[in-house]
Amino acid sequence: MIFLNITITEWIGYIATAVLLASFSMKHLRALRLVNSVACVLFVLYGILLSKAWPIIISNAAIFSINIYYLYFKKNSKI
């Protein structure tokens, strides 16, 4: 499917990039990690749609795991 001459795969990549950039504008680390986690999930999906682009999938899955660790398992940290 193509919208505005851009494939769905490319749209997901652009949206993931926009969400990632937005995450870096957050003042609070908790908000940054939450928004960045959404970007990571989108980038993993993007990597899968690119015929399994493993560097994109692995790096974003790792960052997502780190975000989840600090958000939910390390509750006593200063987030």
N, C-alpha and C positions, 0 to 999 in steps of 0.2 A: 504494500500500500504506500502511496506517495501523496504527500500534502505539500503544496508550494514547491514542488520539484525536489523535495527532501524525503528520504525514506524514513520509515518508523525507527529503524536502527539509529540513523543519524539524529533524529529528534531526541531519542533517549540519551544519546551522548551529549547533545547540546543542553538538555535539561539537567543532566547530571553535572555538567560543568557549571551551569548557572547556580545550582544548589550548593555546589562546593564553594564557589566564590562567595555566595551569600553567607556561608558558615563562617568565613573568616572575618566577616563584619560584626560578628556577635561580641558583645561586651563580656558576657558571662561564659565561663568555660563549659558549664553544663549545657547551655543552649548551643554552643559551638559543637559539642560532641553529639548532641541529638540531631542537629541539621546535617552535620558531616556524616553521620550514620546513614541518613536517607540518601545522601550523595553516593556513599559507598555501595549501597544496595543497587542503586541505579547503574553505577559503573560495573558492578558484577553482571547485571542483566545485559548491559551493553557489550561486555566482553563475551558473554555467551552467544549473543546474537551475531557477533563478528566471527562466527565459526570457531568459537572457543579460543579467544585471545588470552592465553594463560597468564601472561604478565599482568594484564589488567585485572583479571579475576583474582589471582593470588594476592596481589598487593592490596586491593580494596577489601578482600575478605579478611586479611590480616588487620588492616586499619579498623574495620568494623568490629572485629573481635576485641581489639584494644579499647575501643570506645565503649563497648558493652561492659567490659571488665571494670573500667573506671566509673561508669554510670551506675551499675547495679551491684557489683561485688565489692567495690572499694568505697562503701558509703561513708566511711569516716574521713575520707580525703577532703581537701578544701576546694570542692567544686562548687 
